[in-house]
């Protein structure tokens, strides 16, 4: 394995649990608006019992991503290096339904009303925990809850874990639930959305014959888009074939005025912590097509505390 291959982190698997979107190629539009994941049937089953909605969505997306990466067998048993495979989850609402239910129980009955079986579901890391338990993954396990940039931040954390040698692979999940609690907190209808991507060193993917979909080429979290673009090394507009982001929210749309742009939230509704990971999936679809140029994914902006930018290359 060359030093360059060891440093490069690539996407080798993608999985969606997103109503109305059957494959990640659909994200390039126009969206079919029907088909895809059906929560009414897809979130049922013995393995879904005693889990919050976000955890169930995440498990479905992770299942698809690991299969797509060639890391599960016919019995959906993980076949990779379980002891050094990380799980990084991005979510801003996550298991809020479990937390609010526990708070309501305490208000009505006091702490004695809580079930010992239900209390672990209030952990902020429960989604990542369920994914790790399901596949026996014993690498680093964490949740990023960082507002609008959370999904891109989670991808960067996973990349850092791999480059630093803390993990040999990572399952990155972006997930947000649509339930009454989430809708009440947001003041608008939330979106059921889960997406998972598998990240590996390029050399490791090559050695097992996996097909890289995209390379994580650069990431930065900065005060605004202009600073972010400079820090990612993206200095020439012509090098970007697709911009995934909100032009108005970015605060510096003129910097990429001539670039094709897709705003996933404008098409799918609020995505919050799932946005950045879903942008990674859309980037992979673009880079696998006949289109030219790299992909820039951005989140955050002047209405938030920062802007994050992720550059993906073939």
ZIMO-V60866 format. One line per field, one symbol per residue. phi: phi as a letter, one per 30 degrees, with the letter a starting at -180 (. if undefined). burial: 1 if it has 9 or more other C-alpha atoms within 8 Angstrom, else 0. A space follows every 50 residues. Layout:
phi->???
burial->???
This chain:
phi->.dddddddcbccabbbbbeibdbdddddidddiaiidcedcdcckedcdi bdddddddddddeddddddicbcdchddcddddbcdbbccacchcedddd ddddddddbidddddeddeeddddcddddddddecidcdebabcbbidde ddddddddedddddidbcabccbcbbccbdddddddiaddcdabbbbccb dedddddcidcdcacdcabacbdadeddddddiccceddccbcclcdddd iaeddbdccebbcdddccjechddeddddddddddddddddcjdbccbbi kedbdabcbbccbd
burial->00001111111111111111110111110011001111000011000100 01111111111111111111111000010001011111111111111111 01001100010001000110110001111111001011111111110111 11111111101110011111111111110011100000011111111111 11101100010111111111111110111111010010011111110011 11100000100111100010111111111111111111000011111111 11000111111110
